[in-house]
Every structure is written in structure tokens, then in C-alpha cells.
Amino acid sequence: MSPNKPQPQVSETSRGLNWLAGILWGAAILMLALLAFVAIGHFSRPVTAATPETNNTSAQPIAEAPVAAIPPYLGPAFDQPIERSADFHTERDPNVRLAPINYIVEAGDSIFGIAEAFKISPESLLWANYDTLYDDPHMVSIGAELIVPPTDGILYKWKAGDTIEAVAARFRAYPKDVLTYPGNNLDAANPNPEITPGTYVMIPGGWRETKPWVVPSIPRGRAGVNPSIPGACSTGEGGAIGTGYFIWPSVEHYISGNRYWSGHLAIDIGVGLGDSIFAADSGVVVYAGWISGGYGNMIMIDHGNGYQTLYAHLSAINVQCGQSVYRGQTIGYGGSTGNSTGPHLHFEVRYFGGFLNPLDVLH
């Protein structure tokens, strides 16, 4: 080639187009790289289920759950199982008694006091001990052994031929209560389980009439009633008449022993041995002396107005049969004669032969 041969000329316009093409190619390459980066990130993200609880379409950051550290192995000494003993009393109050117990009567005891100590009714205690007390609370004596039922009702000694339904009906109770009482240990699914005669069965809520043991009323004069007990006075129609206003027959004004209830139609007033006993109102003495049935030394006063009062367990008597006495007069002295576990005054108030709660009339 000749050195003098002229070279082709490149115009300014061609140079500009070349630079522009280079820039566009570079931009395209960058765009493709960006798209590839986004695509790789999208497909490598874990898929999560959409939550229906929100309508927010914006992406929420997902918190990663903390990973708990595995505790170190402490060796075979700590590799023993933990023992747990079964507790068969978790649903039963250990203080609840389900079986009857025997109780020896002590000095100062009364049917009401024993029943109150064991949280049962006096009637339930009497009913459980008919062969000993014959429904008479005055028959209790020091050293006597009583059966204390676990709850209120009838503690019944099962007899041959008895059935749950018949026994429950006899004592006005529900057969279901007898079957399901835990202390009876019966199969509640069997309406007539086999029970060995002589077994004591608790009849919860059972009830029966209590046989009354009281001294008959002894009237003065011609009241149409004949004295029915030995030692009763033969009195005329005269004598002192009561006012109907009764004072406490002793210096002490508190109950010691039995209160007034269906099995004890009187109150036991706390008195000391030899304390003075007063006539609660004026009247005529229609009985003064010893009497059987647990009353010991007893005085009965007819007040001539339908009322009579009775004073029992006296250590001594200070009046005579047929004598007129007046309210507040000393008629005897406190004691513990008859069936009594300690000094007290058994005090009754009667009205035309019926019994009143003395606390309703004493002033």
C-alpha cells in the first residue's frame, strides 16, 4: 500500500451513535442482571399460608421462633424416674365420719350435749340407742356405752326379709339416699342389694316418732283426772293460785345439758349441788318425793290456772304434799338424783297437760 493513499474519514455523527449504542447495551445488561437477582430471591423464599384474619396486602415480616437450648446431660445419677403415690382421699373430706362409733358417757354429759359435740341431732342419737335409752333422754348414765351414728337419720339394724325400698319408706327416706351413702358400701346400681341380717345400715334423713317418756300430769281438786302414779297428793280445790308470770327457779339462768326439743320436753338448768330451788309461780304441791323413770327426787306444782311446773333431780325436798307455795319460795335443793350425770335442774312447764318451752315463759 502506498503511504500516500488517503484514509477513510469518520464523521462526528457516527461517533455519537456508537457511544449511544454502548450505553443502551450496558443498561440492558444491568436490567437483565437486576431481573435475574429478583427472580432468584423470589423463588428461594419459603411459601407461607395466607392468614384470613387480616386484609392487609402488604408483606409482614415473619419472626423466627426461638430455639430452646438442650440442657446438658447430668449423668446416670439424674436418670431415675420420678415416683408418684396414688392418693385415694383427694375427693373426700378426711374429717367426715362415715361409720358409727361407740361413746362412753362421762360425768356431766347429756343427750343434747353429746349430740351437739358430734354434730348430729339429739333424736338421731336417741334412735340409735333405743335398746339402751328407750327414747328417754333421762336414762343416760355415767359409764353407759352409746352408739353415735355418723349423720342425721336412722341407724338401722338390718333384718332378714328387709328391702331397701321398704326400709326407706318405713322411715320416710329415699331409697337412693340409702344406696348411695358411702358408709353403707352398697352397689348403687343394684336397687335391692344383698345385705347380711344384723348389719347396721345408715338411713340418711330417716325419721320416726319418738316415744314420749314423761311423768303424767297430777291435778289438784276435782279436775276429772285421777292421780296415776304412786305418791301423788290428794288435794282439795283450795290453795294458792298462780299469776301466770314465771320466774327462773334457780339463781343461775343458763342451760346445762339438754335444751327443749322433741325428745326432751323440758330444759336442764345449771345449778350447783345444794343450791336453792324456787317455785316459779304460786300454787299447790301435787307431788313431792322420789319417782321412778330417771327423775329422782321430784316436785310438781299445780298453779290452779291450767299451768303446772315440774322440778326434778333434787338433792332434797323442802315442801310437803298438798302444801300451798308462793312464787320465789324455796321448795328444794339442786342435786343429781335419778338418771343424771351431774347436778342440774330438770324443769318443765305444762299447760292443760301440753308441754311448753320454759324459755318462752320464764322472766
Secondary structure, 3 states (H helix, E strand, C coil): CCCCCCCCCCCHHHHHHHHHHHHHHHHHHHHHHHHHHHHHHHHHCCCCCCCCCCCCCCCCCCCCCCCCCCCCCCCHHHCCCCCCCCCCCCCCCCCCCCCCEEEECCCCCCHHHHHHHCCCCHHHHHHCCHHHHCCCHHHCCCCCEEEECCCCEEEEECCCCCCHHHHHHHCCCCHHHHHHCHHHCCCCCCCCCCCCCCCEEEEECCCCCCCCCCCCCCCCCCCCCCCCCCCCCCCCCCCCCCCCCECCCCCCCCECCCCCECCECCEEECCCCCCEEECCCCEEEEEEEEECCCCEEEEEEECCCCEEEEEEEECEECCCCCCEECCCCEEEECECCCCCCCCEEEEEEEECCEEECHHHCEC
